[in-house]
Amino acid sequence: MNSIKPTLDRKAKRLLKIKNRQARKRVEFRRQEWFRYKKFGEEWRKPRGKHSKLREHLDWRPPVVDAGYRGPAAVRGLHPSGFREVLVHNLRELESIDNTTEACRIASSVGSRKRSEIESRAEELGIRVLNRSVQ
C-alpha cells in the first residue's frame, strides 16, 4: 500500500528531487570532540568556545551546520516521498488527514492492537503510513 504518491505540481517535484539529492550528499554533522568522550552523543551542538577551531571553520576540522546546507524552501519539511508528515495517535486523528498531500506516521507510544487498527483504517481511506509495521 506504500505505492500511494502525493499530488505535487511540476515545480515541487523538481525541487523535491533536488532536496533528496542534496540530502544524500550532505555530510553528517557531529558535535565537537564527539569521538573523545562517551558522554557526548553524536547529535549536533554549536561550537561556542573562545579558542574553538571548529567555530572558526578551519579547513582541517569537520564541516559546521550552516544555512548553505539547507534545501529548497518550497519543499522543506517534506518527507522524501513528497508527503507532509502527520503524527497520529488514534483513529480520530486519522480522519482529518488529506490523503493527497499528507501521510501519517504512527506515534511510538501506540500499542500493536491500536496500530493494526490505524493501519487498516488508513488503507481504507487511501492514506500512506510512513512507519508501517513489519509482518
C-alpha positions, 0 to 999 in steps of 0.5 A, a space after each residue: 500500500 506504500 505505492 500511494 504518491 502525493 499530488 505535487 505540481 511540476 515545480 515541487 517535484 523538481 525541487 523535491 528531487 533536488 532536496 533528496 539529492 542534496 540530502 544524500 550528499 550532505 555530510 553528517 554533522 557531529 558535535 565537537 570532540 564527539 569521538 573523545 568522550 562517551 558522554 557526548 552523543 553524536 547529535 549536533 551542538 554549536 561550537 561556542 568556545 573562545 579558542 574553538 577551531 571548529 567555530 572558526 571553520 578551519 579547513 582541517 576540522 569537520 564541516 559546521 551546520 550552516 544555512 548553505 546546507 539547507 534545501 529548497 524552501 518550497 519543499 522543506 519539511 517534506 518527507 522524501 516521498 513528497 508527503 507532509 508528515 502527520 503524527 497520529 495517535 488514534 483513529 480520530 486523528 486519522 480522519 482529518 488527514 488529506 490523503 493527497 498531500 499528507 501521510 501519517 506516521 504512527 506515534 511510538 507510544 501506540 500499542 500493536 492492537 491500536 496500530 493494526 487498527 490505524 493501519 487498516 483504517 488508513 488503507 481504507 481511506 487511501 492514506 500512506 503510513 510512513 512507519 508501517 509495521 513489519 509482518 
